[in-house]
Amino acid sequence: MKPEYHKKLQIAARQTILIHKADTLVKLILRTIITSLKVKHAGIFIYDKAKDEYVVKVSRGHYGLKVPAGFAKIRRGSPLARYFTDKSINLPKEHILWSRVLSRIKYCKTKKDAKIENFLEALKLELSLYEAKACIPGFFRKDLVGILFLGEKRNRKKFSEEELRFLSVLASDVVMALKNAWLIEDLNRQIDINKRLLFQTVAALASSIEAKDKYTIGHTERVANYCLAIAYALRKREKIEGWEKFLENLKIAALFHDIGKIGIPESILNKEVALNDEERKVIQSHPLIGANILNHIEEFRQALEGVKYHHEKYDGSGYPYHLKGRKIPLIASIIALADTFDAMITDRPYRRGMSQGKAIEEIRKVKGQQFAPHVVDAFLKIYHSKGKLPELNKQISRHLLFAKESTF
């Protein structure tokens, strides 16, 4: 019959496959080893490629030594690492036992083998620093990825050969799980880099719109920041499915909501008097032009709704499709309000911008007609809690695309 620790460690080994964070994985394994084998402390040296050294990521111990994460480091040429990697050192490579190191030193003295004796003395010193009674290597192919070290058992008994063999298998499982976790972490980092590059590209393209329409300089970034603030306030009132993805699409759509104006003549965009009916029809085509542009870019397709429908009105009197009520996508309803608010308080060639207070009153009047009631309520809550706005801005700061935040 297998010892109880076998079952616990096997369960832990299976769980490692499901964990995609290296530090979490190491904590799980060490916690299981300490409780199952009843050792005073345990830790893992993990190879850091950038630093070319082995670093203790996590060292646990309730009864014995506890090494702070990242504090202890050993070089690749240290006695502990060399024991498992240097072929010229003709000693058993499966594991290191403190008691056998001491015995081997005595044996070398009698045989006057100074070279091995000096090496083992240096190894003994290194083991004593971490009060390690046993060390087990973790290899990936030919690379030494990690070294598991164990402190003394609480009952002071020695580690059995069966325990050491099992820990050796476990160390191999942990190394495989670590490699998998690192791969996923690297992929996530690359995804984050790609996202930043994507949004920088979006911001650059959005700026090209404002270069055409000189009266809307800064409009895009203000609308994007208003949209994020509204979304956060709205989330407190109702559930928004796929929140992180929703925010990404909202940022893209807010930045691109007017990209269709690239296809509108500058003579219309910069006209200093009110537009006539024909010109108004031309300007009203920009949501569809924008949607057609983004439709050719796979990464932007989920943001299309915000671009395509941001001029729809809650009562169905908007354009281009006269959508009504909740048939208007939430992303478009948020942009519609943020876009209109900024347009109302900004000077245009044919009129001066109104005060924020006046704009708020106008928005309140058309709640349920032009704008979705729940979006207006979220917007008003932000406006009427100016004292709390910095706190809200802290919440959304990691999503803001511009260093200068727009506030009400």
C-alpha positions, 0 to 999 in steps of 0.5 A: 500500500502506498504511503499517504504522501504519495496520494497528496503529491500525485494530486498536487502534480496533476493540479500543476497542469491546470495552473498557469502562473509559475509562482502559484504553482511553486507555492502549491508544490512546496505547501504540499511537500511540507505538509505531506513529508512534514519537513521544517522548510522547503524551497526551489531554486529556479533558473533565471535566464536573463540573470544566468543564475538560480533564484529562490522564488518561494521558500516556505517554512513554519518550523525552520528556515524561511528564505525571502523570495528572490533573496537567495541566489546561486550562480550556474558555477556554484557547487550546488548547480555543478553537482548536477551538471558537471560531468567531471564530478563523478558522484551520483546525480539523482539527488544530494543528501546532507548525511552522504556529503558528510560521509563522502568528505570523510571518505575523501580524507582517508583516500586523500582525494583533495579535489573532490574533498574541496568540492564537497566542502564548498557544497557542504557550506552552500547546503548549510546556508539553506539548512538543506538536508536533501536536494533534488534536481529538475531537468528539462531535456539536458537543462537544469531548470530547478533545484528543490531543497528540503530542510530537516524532517520535524521528527528528525528521521532521514529521507527514505530512498522511496521518498527521494525517488518519488520527489525526483519524479515530482520534480520532473512534473513540476519542471514541465508545468513550470515550462508550460506556465512560463510559455503562457506567461510569455504569450500573455506578455506578448499579447499585452505588447500587441495590444499596446501597439494596437491602441497606439496605432488606433490613436495615431489613426484617430489623430488623422481624423482630427488633422482633417477636421481642425475644429475637433482637435482633442475631441477623440481622446476626450470622448474615449476617456468619457466613455471609460468613465461612463462604462465604469459607473454603469457597471456598478448598476448592471452586469456587463458581459465580458467586461474586459473585452467590452472595455477594449472594444469600447476604447477602439470604437470610441477612438474610431467613432468618427473615422468615417469622416476621412471620406467626407470633404473638408469643405463640409467638415470645416464649413463655418455656417450651418450645413444644408440638407444635402451636406447633412446627408453627406456628413450622416454617411460617416458612420457607415463609411467608418464601419466599412473601413474597420470591417476589413481589419479583423481585430476591429470587427467587434468594435464595429457596432460602436462606430456604426450605431453611435448616431442612433437615438433611443426613440428611433429618430437617429441614423443610419438605421433608426434603431430604437431602445435596447436594440441600440448596442450598449457600446454605441449608446455610451459613445453617443452620449460622450460624443454629444456631450463633448460636442455641446461644450466645445466651440464649433465654427458656427456656434460657441460651446455651452457650459457644462451645466447647461449641457447636462440640463439638455442631456437630462431633458432628452433622457429616454428620447435621444439617449438610453436612460440607464446610460444617462443615469450613469453619466449624471452620477459621475457628473454629480460626484465630482469629489469622487471623480479622482477615485474613479479615475484611479480605477480606470487609469490603466485603461486610459490611452492618454496621459492627460485625463479628461474630467467633467 
